[in-house]
Amino acid sequence: MSNATKRGAGIVEEIAGAVQQKAGKILGNERMEAEGHVKKIDGQDKQEAAKAAERLQGAVEEATGALKSSVGKVVDDKQMRIAGKAKQLKGEARQKLNH
């Protein structure tokens, strides 16, 4: 399951939990309200875990891209340097999108 799918599942769980929590409150059912609250928190946790995994993947891409770009510069390979820089920027963007 991809991180985007896991994040989406977390969003769905968070919303379902919020609805259940609200329904419990309206109905005066403390157990339903508490279970909804737990489900909502679980959904938020799943989203954060997926975002953390994406940030880690972005950091790895950024580092390997910077390394590839540096090697390309040393060996005077313009294509390698450009590909490395592109991967580095992709990694930076992935990290920023998941904060």
Secondary structure as GFF3:
##gff-version 3
##sequence-region A 1 99
A	DSSP	alpha_helix	3	27	.	.	.	ID=ss1
A	DSSP	alpha_helix	30	74	.	.	.	ID=ss2
A	DSSP	alpha_helix	78	97	.	.	.	ID=ss3
###
